[in-house]
Amino acid sequence: MDRIVIRGGRRLTGAIPISGAKNAALPLMAACLLTDQPLVLSNVPAVADIASMANLLAELGVDVARQDAADYGQTLTLTAREVKDITAPYDLVRKMRASVLVLGPLLARCGHARVSLPGGCAIGTRPVDQHLKALSELGATIRLDSGYIEAAAPAGLVGTTITFPFVTVTGTENILMAACLARGETVLHNAAREPEVVDLATCLVAMGAQIDGIGSDTLRIIGVDRLRGAAHEVLPDRIETGTYAVAAAITGGDVELLGARADLISSVMDSLAAAGVAVTPTNRGLRVALKNGPVQGIDVMTEPFPGFPTDMQAQMMALMTIAGGAAMITETVFENRFMHVPELCRMGANINVHGASAIVRGVPGLKGAPVMATDLRASVSLVLAGLAASGETVVNRVYHLDRGYERIEAKLVGCGADIERFRERRDD
């Protein structure tokens, strides 16, 4: 099993290119099932979750053609000329929760779908009940059998008004795609407003969908008989942007994030500014540097967009471990998302968890230690802590990291970090 070794204490300076957003690319890839024409997606990050989705789509009969970019990313041409299988098997779906995004498109186009209940990071239950309830309101018959979702709508889906009881990003995306081929009008109330949802809706419109209210919490979709192919560039990854912004701050560095967009991370920028970190637009992206003196402790609460993203909670906590004073981090989106706390404490952090909140009291410095990654964002928080720590930090189980960060070692080394990956040797 791979591990990453970091010898910390180096100030990061230079430029880091920001890859396309994994969480935008995954639903966009699933959207190829809605048409028999090619969907061309550029700026797709080369990460493990993308490869998992590509494997799943190929299993369903999608022709997946890949062209690597010169430096980072890739272009995928996805052609679902004929859907050969409506079953998304457990062996593929268990690796990634986003696999459930094929459910809506399969059901809308084929009238049937059989999708394994999803897996992914162990950061809470993250049930798909809202997906299933909304699909049943669109006229589908849903039943669970031996760990699979069996969905049927042989006469097609019919538009209706759906109100999500709480904000769900993948639920919004799944139902949005399904509604594009439903008969009549579908109205989604309390829809997720995340940039990744906006990116999906924009692509669907390019494919011929009729969607109003993009970017708001109410989406109106007029179903059409068929969608066409399109070309779409995936938006830059706001979580990767925030992660490398924290990397600059935690090392006292000065880094330009190439291709980053301020409008996607306004809440993170506000929090960093309150902590004493300047994030300023440039003609190539965003520049991140400390203002004056050390980082200061701040309070952060995760919320749906446009609030502070749950996917940046672990990274912000890592930054707060070396801040002046105390900070309180409150997680309102997912339970079980403080599993990185014991590992940060192994490095000398002073963190106490009380229910959904963690009190972080800044320490003068962290010390390198062997640590274990538990999920995608927790793993990168340990890398960030390692960059700031004295001595050597060894991060184990880095396959979590590979799910969402494209060539993270190369990007950090390019700014002066001492970080290296070691691959496990296996005897034949």
C-alpha positions as CSV (number, residue, x, y, z in Angstrom):
1,M,0.0,0.0,0.0
2,D,1.4,3.4,-1.0
3,R,2.5,5.9,1.6
4,I,3.6,9.6,1.4
5,V,6.6,10.9,3.3
6,I,6.8,14.6,4.1
7,R,9.7,16.4,5.6
8,G,8.1,19.6,6.7
9,G,9.1,23.2,7.6
10,R,9.5,24.4,4.0
11,R,7.8,27.6,2.9
12,L,5.8,27.1,-0.3
13,T,6.4,29.6,-3.1
14,G,5.6,29.5,-6.8
15,A,2.5,28.5,-8.8
16,I,0.1,25.5,-8.6
17,P,-2.2,24.7,-11.5
18,I,-5.8,23.9,-10.4
19,S,-7.3,20.8,-12.0
20,G,-10.9,20.4,-13.1
21,A,-13.5,19.6,-10.4
22,K,-13.9,15.9,-9.7
23,N,-17.3,16.5,-8.1
24,A,-18.4,18.3,-11.2
25,A,-16.9,15.8,-13.7
26,L,-18.6,12.7,-12.1
27,P,-22.3,13.8,-12.7
28,L,-21.2,15.2,-16.1
29,M,-19.9,11.8,-17.0
30,A,-23.2,10.1,-15.9
31,A,-25.1,12.6,-18.2
32,C,-23.7,10.8,-21.2
33,L,-26.3,8.1,-20.6
34,L,-29.0,10.6,-21.6
35,T,-28.0,10.7,-25.3
36,D,-26.8,8.4,-28.0
37,Q,-24.5,11.1,-29.3
38,P,-20.9,11.8,-28.0
39,L,-20.4,14.0,-24.9
40,V,-17.0,15.5,-24.9
41,L,-15.7,16.7,-21.5
42,S,-12.4,18.6,-21.2
43,N,-10.5,19.6,-18.1
44,V,-11.4,16.3,-16.4
45,P,-9.0,15.5,-13.6
46,A,-7.0,12.3,-13.8
47,V,-7.9,10.9,-10.4
48,A,-9.1,7.5,-9.2
49,D,-12.8,8.4,-8.8
50,I,-12.9,9.4,-12.5
51,A,-11.4,6.1,-13.5
52,S,-14.0,4.3,-11.4
53,M,-16.8,6.1,-13.1
54,A,-15.3,5.5,-16.5
55,N,-15.1,1.7,-15.7
56,L,-18.7,1.8,-14.5
57,L,-19.9,3.5,-17.7
58,A,-17.9,1.1,-19.9
59,E,-19.7,-1.8,-18.0
60,L,-23.0,-0.2,-19.1
61,G,-22.0,-0.1,-22.7
62,V,-20.5,3.4,-23.0
63,D,-17.6,3.9,-25.3
64,V,-15.0,5.8,-23.3
65,A,-12.2,7.5,-25.2
66,R,-9.5,9.4,-23.3
67,Q,-6.9,11.9,-24.4
68,D,-4.4,13.2,-21.9
69,A,-3.6,16.9,-21.7
70,A,0.0,18.1,-21.9
71,D,0.4,18.7,-18.2
72,Y,-2.6,17.9,-16.0
73,G,-6.1,16.7,-16.8
74,Q,-7.7,14.8,-19.7
75,T,-10.4,15.0,-22.3
76,L,-13.0,12.3,-22.3
77,T,-15.3,11.5,-25.2
78,L,-18.3,9.4,-23.9
79,T,-20.6,7.8,-26.4
80,A,-23.6,5.8,-25.1
81,R,-24.9,4.9,-28.5
82,E,-26.5,1.8,-27.0
83,V,-27.0,1.1,-23.3
84,K,-26.1,-2.6,-23.2
85,D,-26.7,-3.2,-19.5
86,I,-28.9,-1.4,-16.9
87,T,-27.1,-3.0,-13.9
88,A,-24.4,-1.0,-12.0
89,P,-22.8,-3.8,-10.1
90,Y,-21.7,-3.8,-6.5
91,D,-18.0,-4.4,-7.3
92,L,-17.8,-1.1,-9.1
93,V,-20.4,1.0,-7.2
94,R,-19.0,0.1,-3.7
95,K,-15.8,2.1,-4.5
96,M,-17.5,5.4,-4.9
97,R,-20.8,6.9,-3.7
98,A,-21.1,9.1,-6.8
99,S,-21.8,5.9,-8.8
100,V,-25.5,6.3,-7.8
101,L,-25.6,9.2,-10.3
102,V,-26.2,6.7,-13.1
103,L,-29.6,5.8,-11.6
104,G,-31.6,8.8,-12.9
105,P,-30.2,8.8,-16.4
106,L,-30.6,5.0,-16.8
107,L,-34.1,5.1,-15.6
108,A,-35.0,8.1,-17.8
109,R,-33.6,6.7,-21.0
110,C,-34.2,3.0,-20.6
111,G,-37.2,2.8,-18.3
112,H,-35.3,0.4,-16.0
113,A,-32.2,0.6,-13.8
114,R,-30.6,-1.7,-11.3
115,V,-28.0,0.0,-9.2
116,S,-26.1,-1.3,-6.2
117,L,-26.4,0.7,-3.0
118,P,-23.3,3.0,-3.0
119,G,-20.1,3.0,-1.0
120,G,-17.4,5.6,-0.7
121,C,-15.8,7.4,2.2
122,A,-16.8,6.4,5.7
123,I,-17.9,9.9,6.9
124,G,-21.5,9.1,7.7
125,T,-24.5,7.2,6.3
126,R,-25.2,9.7,3.5
127,P,-28.4,7.8,2.5
128,V,-30.0,7.9,-1.0
129,D,-33.6,8.0,0.3
130,Q,-34.2,11.4,-1.2
131,H,-33.1,10.2,-4.6
132,L,-35.5,7.2,-4.4
133,K,-38.4,9.3,-3.0
134,A,-38.1,11.9,-5.8
135,L,-37.9,9.2,-8.5
136,S,-41.0,7.6,-7.2
137,E,-42.7,11.0,-7.3
138,L,-41.7,11.1,-11.0
139,G,-43.6,7.9,-11.5
140,A,-41.0,5.2,-11.0
141,T,-41.5,2.0,-9.0
142,I,-38.7,1.5,-6.5
143,R,-37.8,-1.5,-4.5
144,L,-34.7,-2.7,-2.7
145,D,-33.5,-6.3,-3.3
146,S,-30.3,-7.9,-2.1
147,G,-28.5,-4.6,-1.8
148,Y,-29.6,-3.3,-5.1
149,I,-32.0,-0.5,-6.1
150,E,-34.5,-1.8,-8.6
151,A,-36.2,1.1,-10.4
152,A,-38.8,0.8,-13.2
153,A,-40.7,3.3,-15.3
154,P,-41.6,1.4,-18.4
155,A,-44.0,4.1,-19.6
156,G,-41.5,6.8,-18.9
157,L,-41.2,9.4,-16.1
158,V,-43.8,12.2,-15.6
159,G,-42.9,15.6,-14.4
160,T,-44.1,16.8,-11.0
161,T,-43.2,19.2,-8.2
162,I,-40.6,17.8,-5.8
163,T,-39.4,19.5,-2.5
164,F,-36.2,18.1,-1.0
165,P,-36.6,18.1,2.8
166,F,-32.9,19.0,3.1
167,V,-30.3,20.0,0.6
168,T,-28.7,17.1,-1.3
169,V,-26.2,17.7,-4.0
170,T,-26.2,14.3,-5.6
171,G,-29.9,14.0,-5.1
172,T,-30.4,17.3,-7.0
173,E,-28.1,16.1,-9.8
174,N,-29.7,12.7,-10.2
175,I,-33.3,14.1,-10.3
176,L,-32.2,17.0,-12.6
177,M,-30.9,14.5,-15.1
178,A,-33.9,12.2,-14.9
179,A,-36.3,15.1,-15.3
180,C,-34.7,16.2,-18.6
181,L,-36.3,13.3,-20.3
182,A,-39.6,13.2,-18.3
183,R,-42.9,14.2,-19.8
184,G,-44.0,17.7,-18.8
185,E,-42.6,20.1,-16.2
186,T,-40.7,19.1,-13.1
187,V,-40.0,21.7,-10.4
188,L,-37.3,21.0,-7.8
189,H,-37.6,23.1,-4.6
190,N,-34.8,23.3,-2.1
191,A,-32.4,22.2,-4.8
192,A,-28.7,22.3,-4.2
193,R,-27.0,25.5,-5.5
194,E,-23.4,24.2,-5.5
195,P,-21.2,25.2,-8.5
196,E,-21.0,21.6,-9.5
197,V,-24.8,21.5,-9.9
198,V,-24.7,24.7,-12.0
199,D,-22.0,23.1,-14.2
200,L,-24.1,20.1,-14.8
201,A,-27.2,22.1,-15.6
202,T,-25.2,24.3,-18.0
203,C,-23.9,21.2,-19.8
204,L,-27.4,19.7,-20.0
205,V,-28.7,22.9,-21.6
206,A,-26.0,22.6,-24.2
207,M,-27.3,19.1,-24.8
208,G,-30.8,20.5,-25.5
209,A,-32.4,20.4,-22.0
210,Q,-34.8,23.1,-21.0
211,I,-33.9,24.3,-17.5
212,D,-34.7,27.5,-15.7
213,G,-33.5,28.8,-12.4
214,I,-29.9,27.6,-12.7
215,G,-27.9,28.7,-9.7
216,S,-31.0,29.1,-7.5
217,D,-32.8,26.7,-5.1
218,T,-35.7,26.3,-7.5
219,L,-35.1,24.5,-10.8
220,R,-37.8,24.2,-13.5
221,I,-37.2,21.5,-16.1
222,I,-39.4,21.0,-19.2
223,G,-38.8,17.4,-20.4
224,V,-37.7,16.8,-24.0
225,D,-37.9,13.7,-26.1
226,R,-34.2,13.4,-26.6
227,L,-30.9,15.1,-25.9
228,R,-28.0,15.6,-28.2
229,G,-24.2,15.5,-27.8
230,A,-22.2,18.5,-26.6
231,A,-18.7,19.7,-25.7
232,H,-18.2,21.0,-22.2
233,E,-15.2,22.2,-20.1
234,V,-15.3,21.1,-16.4
235,L,-15.0,24.0,-14.0
236,P,-11.9,24.4,-11.8
237,D,-12.0,22.4,-8.5
238,R,-13.0,24.8,-5.7
239,I,-11.9,22.2,-3.0
240,E,-8.5,21.8,-4.5
241,T,-8.2,25.5,-4.7
242,G,-9.1,25.9,-1.0
243,T,-6.7,23.0,-0.1
244,Y,-3.7,24.6,-1.8
245,A,-4.7,28.0,-0.4
246,V,-4.4,26.4,3.1
247,A,-1.1,24.8,2.0
248,A,0.3,28.3,1.3
249,A,-1.0,29.7,4.6
250,I,0.1,26.8,6.8
251,T,3.7,27.1,5.6
252,G,3.7,30.9,5.6
253,G,4.1,30.8,1.9
254,D,3.2,32.8,-1.2
255,V,1.5,30.8,-3.9
256,E,-0.4,31.6,-7.1
257,L,-3.2,29.1,-7.9
258,L,-3.5,29.0,-11.7
259,G,-7.0,28.8,-13.1
260,A,-8.7,29.3,-9.7
261,R,-11.9,31.3,-9.6
262,A,-12.7,33.5,-6.6
263,D,-16.5,33.2,-7.1
264,L,-16.3,29.5,-6.4
265,I,-14.6,29.9,-3.0
266,S,-16.0,33.1,-1.5
267,S,-16.8,31.6,1.9
268,V,-13.3,30.0,2.1
269,M,-11.7,33.3,1.1
270,D,-13.7,35.1,3.8
271,S,-12.6,32.6,6.5
272,L,-9.0,32.8,5.4
273,A,-9.1,36.6,5.4
274,A,-10.5,36.6,9.0
275,A,-7.5,34.3,9.9
276,G,-5.0,36.8,8.4
277,V,-4.5,35.2,5.0
278,A,-4.8,37.3,1.8
279,V,-6.4,35.7,-1.2
280,T,-6.3,38.1,-4.2
281,P,-7.2,37.7,-7.8
282,T,-4.5,37.8,-10.5
283,N,-4.7,37.6,-14.2
284,R,-3.9,33.9,-14.0
285,G,-6.0,32.9,-11.0
286,L,-5.6,33.7,-7.2
287,R,-2.6,34.6,-5.1
288,V,-2.5,33.4,-1.5
289,A,-0.1,34.8,1.1
290,L,-0.1,35.7,4.8
291,K,-0.9,39.4,5.5
292,N,1.1,40.2,8.7
293,G,2.1,37.9,11.4
294,P,0.9,34.4,12.1
295,V,-2.5,32.9,11.3
296,Q,-5.2,33.7,13.9
297,G,-7.9,31.3,15.2
298,I,-11.4,31.7,13.8
299,D,-14.7,29.9,14.1
300,V,-16.1,28.0,11.1
301,M,-19.4,26.2,10.5
302,T,-20.0,24.0,7.5
303,E,-23.1,24.7,5.4
304,P,-24.5,24.0,2.0
305,F,-23.3,26.4,-0.8
306,P,-22.8,29.4,-0.6
307,G,-21.7,28.6,3.0
308,F,-18.4,27.1,4.1
309,P,-18.0,23.7,2.4
310,T,-17.9,20.5,4.4
311,D,-15.1,19.3,2.1
312,M,-12.8,22.1,3.4
313,Q,-13.5,21.4,7.1
314,A,-10.5,19.1,7.7
315,Q,-8.1,21.4,5.8
316,M,-9.2,24.4,7.8
317,M,-8.8,22.4,11.0
318,A,-5.2,21.6,10.1
319,L,-4.6,25.3,9.6
320,M,-6.1,26.2,13.0
321,T,-3.8,23.7,14.8
322,I,-1.0,26.2,14.5
323,A,-3.1,29.4,14.7
324,G,-2.8,32.0,17.5
325,G,-5.6,31.5,20.0
326,A,-8.5,29.1,19.8
327,A,-10.9,28.1,17.0
328,M,-14.2,26.2,16.9
329,I,-15.0,24.1,13.9
330,T,-18.6,22.9,13.6
331,E,-19.7,20.2,11.2
332,T,-23.4,20.4,10.2
333,V,-23.4,18.4,6.9
334,F,-22.0,15.0,7.7
335,E,-21.6,13.0,10.9
336,N,-18.4,11.1,11.6
337,R,-16.3,13.7,9.8
338,F,-13.8,14.3,12.6
339,M,-11.9,11.1,12.1
340,H,-8.8,13.1,11.3
341,V,-8.7,14.6,14.8
342,P,-6.8,11.7,16.5
343,E,-4.3,11.7,13.7
344,L,-3.7,15.5,14.0
345,C,-3.3,15.0,17.8
346,R,-0.6,12.5,17.1
347,M,1.3,15.3,15.6
348,G,0.9,17.5,18.6
349,A,-2.4,19.3,17.8
350,N,-4.6,20.3,20.7
351,I,-8.2,19.4,19.7
352,N,-11.2,18.5,21.8
353,V,-14.4,17.2,20.1
354,H,-17.8,18.0,21.6
355,G,-20.6,16.5,19.6
356,A,-20.6,18.3,16.2
357,S,-18.0,20.8,17.2
358,A,-14.2,20.7,17.7
359,I,-12.3,23.2,19.8
360,V,-8.9,23.7,18.4
361,R,-6.3,25.5,20.5
362,G,-3.3,26.5,18.4
363,V,0.1,25.2,19.4
364,P,3.6,26.7,18.6
365,G,4.3,23.9,16.1
366,L,3.4,20.4,15.0
367,K,5.8,17.4,15.0
368,G,6.0,14.8,12.3
369,A,4.6,11.4,13.0
370,P,3.2,8.3,11.3
371,V,-0.5,8.9,10.6
372,M,-3.4,7.0,8.9
373,A,-5.7,8.5,6.3
374,T,-9.4,7.7,6.8
375,D,-11.2,9.5,4.0
376,L,-10.4,11.8,1.1
377,R,-10.4,15.2,2.8
378,A,-9.0,13.8,6.1
379,S,-6.0,12.5,4.1
380,V,-5.2,15.8,2.6
381,S,-5.4,17.5,6.0
382,L,-2.7,15.2,7.2
383,V,-0.5,16.2,4.2
384,L,-1.1,19.9,5.1
385,A,-0.2,19.3,8.7
386,G,2.9,17.4,7.5
387,L,4.0,20.4,5.4
388,A,4.0,22.6,8.5
389,A,5.4,20.1,11.0
390,S,9.0,19.7,12.0
391,G,10.6,16.3,11.2
392,E,9.1,13.6,9.1
393,T,5.4,12.7,8.6
394,V,4.4,9.4,7.0
395,V,0.8,9.3,5.7
396,N,-0.4,5.8,5.2
397,R,-3.4,4.6,3.1
398,V,-3.0,7.4,0.6
399,Y,-5.4,5.7,-1.9
400,H,-8.0,8.0,-0.3
401,L,-5.9,10.9,-1.5
402,D,-5.7,9.5,-5.0
403,R,-9.5,9.6,-5.3
404,G,-9.6,13.3,-5.5
405,Y,-6.2,15.0,-5.9
406,E,-4.4,14.9,-9.2
407,R,-0.6,14.4,-8.8
408,I,-0.5,16.2,-5.5
409,E,3.1,15.4,-4.8
410,A,4.2,17.0,-8.1
411,K,2.2,20.1,-7.5
412,L,3.6,20.6,-4.0
413,V,7.2,19.7,-5.0
414,G,6.9,22.4,-7.7
415,C,6.5,25.0,-4.9
416,G,9.4,23.7,-2.8
417,A,7.8,21.0,-0.6
418,D,9.8,18.0,0.4
419,I,7.3,15.3,-0.3
420,E,7.7,11.8,-1.8
421,R,5.6,8.8,-2.5
422,F,6.8,5.3,-1.7
423,R,5.1,2.4,-3.4
424,E,4.8,-1.0,-1.7
425,R,7.0,-3.6,-3.2
426,R,5.4,-6.9,-3.8
427,D,7.2,-10.2,-4.2
428,D,6.1,-12.3,-7.1
